[in-house]
Amino acid sequence: MTDITERAGELADLAARFPQLHAPQRWAWGGIDAQFSAQLPPDGLITNIHLVGFEQGRVVLCKDNRGHWFLPGGTREAEESVEACLARELREEAGARLAGTPVWLGAHHCVTDHPEPYRPWQPHPEKAWLWGWAEVTVDSAPTNPEDGEQVVEVRAMPAEEARRLLVRGRAPWWGELISLAVESREAAAAPGR
């Protein structure tokens, strides 16, 4: 019982420190009601995977041909594992590969009001968007598949600049997501871990 109580306290503390990230959200573009939680969803609900990639301590962001900055990641294909999706999306959008094991921060647990799933193999109406961080190496150009975002720039930058670029024209929870990833990475590097 103590473990459950401790975990509940940790989750409440996290929500208090990152209130915008944990606030209920409406993603109108997808007819989605979303709520972030550090509790990870079952694998079968995960439809999207996104990563705060760190290259030599700097956050890797991608810029598309519309001028929007974003974190690499995207939609899982049918029968694709989380790991395979992450590797594919990093290559497609950032020209990057994993240089360390991903650390999962949590997920947006989502419910859509669309009558059908985004892709036929996806769970519906519930799904989850998984968020994490990892060390990465940017070692090539993005592959830019025709059915994805067309990336025109990939840049590793200080966390503060990444927060500023992600929040510009968007909800402030993006900045808190970067802060949570930085905090988690620093805790993982702390002596005694």
C-alpha positions as CSV (number, residue, x, y, z in Angstrom):
1,M,0.0,0.0,0.0
2,T,2.9,2.4,0.7
3,D,4.2,2.0,-2.9
4,I,0.7,3.0,-4.3
5,T,0.5,6.0,-1.9
6,E,4.1,7.1,-2.7
7,R,3.3,6.8,-6.5
8,A,0.1,8.8,-6.1
9,G,2.1,11.5,-4.2
10,E,4.7,11.6,-6.9
11,L,2.1,12.0,-9.6
12,A,0.3,14.8,-7.7
13,D,3.6,16.6,-7.2
14,L,4.4,16.3,-10.9
15,A,1.0,17.7,-11.8
16,A,1.5,20.6,-9.4
17,R,4.9,21.5,-10.8
18,F,3.8,21.2,-14.5
19,P,0.1,22.4,-14.4
20,Q,-0.2,23.4,-18.0
21,L,1.1,20.0,-19.2
22,H,-1.4,18.2,-17.0
23,A,-4.4,20.4,-17.7
24,P,-7.3,18.9,-19.8
25,Q,-6.9,19.9,-23.4
26,R,-9.0,20.0,-26.5
27,W,-7.1,19.3,-29.7
28,A,-9.7,20.6,-32.2
29,W,-7.8,19.5,-35.3
30,G,-8.4,15.9,-34.3
31,G,-11.6,16.2,-32.3
32,I,-9.5,15.0,-29.3
33,D,-9.9,15.5,-25.6
34,A,-6.5,14.9,-24.1
35,Q,-5.1,14.7,-20.5
36,F,-1.4,14.1,-19.8
37,S,-0.3,11.7,-17.1
38,A,3.0,10.2,-16.0
39,Q,1.3,6.8,-15.8
40,L,2.1,5.0,-19.0
41,P,-0.7,3.6,-21.1
42,P,-1.0,0.0,-22.3
43,D,1.0,-0.6,-25.5
44,G,-2.2,-1.3,-27.5
45,L,-3.5,2.2,-26.9
46,I,-0.3,4.0,-28.1
47,T,-0.9,5.5,-31.6
48,N,1.7,8.2,-31.6
49,I,5.3,8.5,-30.2
50,H,7.3,11.7,-29.8
51,L,10.7,12.4,-28.4
52,V,12.7,15.2,-26.8
53,G,16.0,14.3,-28.4
54,F,19.2,15.6,-26.7
55,E,22.3,15.9,-28.8
56,Q,25.3,16.9,-26.6
57,G,22.8,18.5,-24.1
58,R,20.9,20.4,-26.7
59,V,17.3,19.8,-27.8
60,V,16.7,18.7,-31.4
61,L,13.8,20.4,-33.1
62,C,12.5,20.1,-36.7
63,K,11.1,22.9,-38.8
64,D,8.6,22.1,-41.6
65,N,8.0,23.9,-44.8
66,R,5.2,25.9,-43.2
67,G,7.6,27.3,-40.6
68,H,6.4,25.3,-37.6
69,W,8.9,23.9,-35.2
70,F,8.1,20.5,-33.7
71,L,9.6,17.5,-31.8
72,P,10.3,14.4,-34.0
73,G,7.8,11.6,-33.8
74,G,4.6,10.5,-35.3
75,T,2.0,7.9,-35.9
76,R,2.6,4.2,-35.5
77,E,2.1,1.9,-38.4
78,A,0.1,-1.3,-38.3
79,E,1.9,-4.0,-36.2
80,E,4.8,-1.5,-35.6
81,S,6.5,-1.6,-32.2
82,V,7.0,1.5,-30.1
83,E,10.8,1.2,-30.6
84,A,10.5,0.7,-34.4
85,C,8.2,3.6,-34.8
86,L,10.5,5.9,-32.8
87,A,13.5,4.8,-34.9
88,R,11.6,5.4,-38.1
89,E,10.2,8.8,-37.1
90,L,13.6,10.0,-35.9
91,R,15.2,9.1,-39.3
92,E,12.3,10.5,-41.3
93,E,11.9,13.8,-39.5
94,A,15.3,14.6,-38.0
95,G,17.8,12.4,-39.8
96,A,18.7,11.1,-36.3
97,R,19.2,7.8,-34.5
98,L,19.0,6.8,-30.9
99,A,22.3,7.1,-29.0
100,G,20.7,5.9,-25.7
101,T,17.7,4.2,-24.3
102,P,14.5,6.2,-24.3
103,V,13.0,7.4,-21.0
104,W,9.2,7.6,-21.1
105,L,7.9,10.7,-19.4
106,G,4.2,9.9,-19.8
107,A,1.4,10.2,-22.3
108,H,-1.6,12.2,-23.3
109,H,-4.5,9.8,-22.8
110,C,-7.0,10.8,-25.5
111,V,-10.6,10.3,-26.6
112,T,-11.7,11.4,-30.0
113,D,-15.2,12.3,-31.1
114,H,-14.4,11.4,-34.7
115,P,-16.6,8.5,-35.9
116,E,-13.7,6.4,-37.2
117,P,-10.1,6.0,-36.2
118,Y,-7.4,8.1,-37.9
119,R,-5.9,4.8,-39.4
120,P,-8.0,1.6,-39.6
121,W,-5.7,-0.4,-37.3
122,Q,-5.7,2.2,-34.5
123,P,-7.7,1.8,-31.3
124,H,-10.9,3.9,-31.2
125,P,-12.2,6.2,-29.6
126,E,-9.5,5.9,-26.9
127,K,-5.8,6.2,-27.7
128,A,-2.6,7.6,-26.3
129,W,0.3,9.8,-27.4
130,L,3.6,8.7,-25.7
131,W,6.2,11.3,-24.8
132,G,9.8,10.6,-23.9
133,W,13.4,11.7,-24.1
134,A,16.7,10.1,-25.2
135,E,20.2,10.9,-26.3
136,V,20.3,11.1,-30.1
137,T,22.8,11.6,-32.9
138,V,21.8,13.7,-36.0
139,D,23.9,12.1,-38.7
140,S,21.9,12.5,-42.0
141,A,19.3,14.6,-43.7
142,P,15.6,13.8,-42.9
143,T,14.2,11.3,-45.4
144,N,11.0,13.3,-45.7
145,P,8.5,10.7,-46.9
146,E,5.8,12.1,-49.2
147,D,3.0,11.4,-46.6
148,G,4.8,13.2,-43.7
149,E,5.8,16.7,-42.7
150,Q,8.3,18.1,-45.1
151,V,11.2,19.1,-42.9
152,V,13.4,22.0,-44.1
153,E,15.6,22.4,-41.0
154,V,16.8,20.3,-38.1
155,R,18.6,22.1,-35.3
156,A,20.0,21.2,-31.9
157,M,19.5,24.2,-29.5
158,P,19.5,25.2,-25.9
159,A,16.4,24.0,-24.0
160,E,15.3,27.6,-23.4
161,E,15.3,28.3,-27.2
162,A,13.4,25.0,-27.8
163,R,10.8,26.0,-25.2
164,R,10.3,29.4,-26.9
165,L,10.0,28.0,-30.4
166,L,7.6,25.3,-29.4
167,V,5.3,27.6,-27.4
168,R,5.2,30.3,-30.1
169,G,1.6,30.2,-31.5
170,R,0.8,27.1,-29.5
171,A,-0.3,26.0,-26.0
172,P,2.2,26.7,-23.2
173,W,2.3,23.0,-22.1
174,W,4.9,22.4,-24.8
175,G,7.4,24.5,-22.8
176,E,6.6,22.4,-19.7
177,L,7.2,19.2,-21.6
178,I,10.7,20.4,-22.5
179,S,11.3,21.4,-18.8
180,L,10.1,17.9,-17.6
181,A,12.5,16.2,-20.1
182,V,15.4,18.4,-19.0
183,E,14.6,17.6,-15.3
184,S,14.3,13.9,-16.0
185,R,17.6,13.8,-17.9
186,E,19.4,15.7,-15.1
187,A,18.0,13.3,-12.5
188,A,19.2,10.3,-14.6
189,A,22.7,11.8,-14.7
190,A,22.9,12.6,-11.0
191,P,25.5,10.7,-9.0
192,G,24.2,7.5,-7.3
193,R,21.6,6.7,-10.1
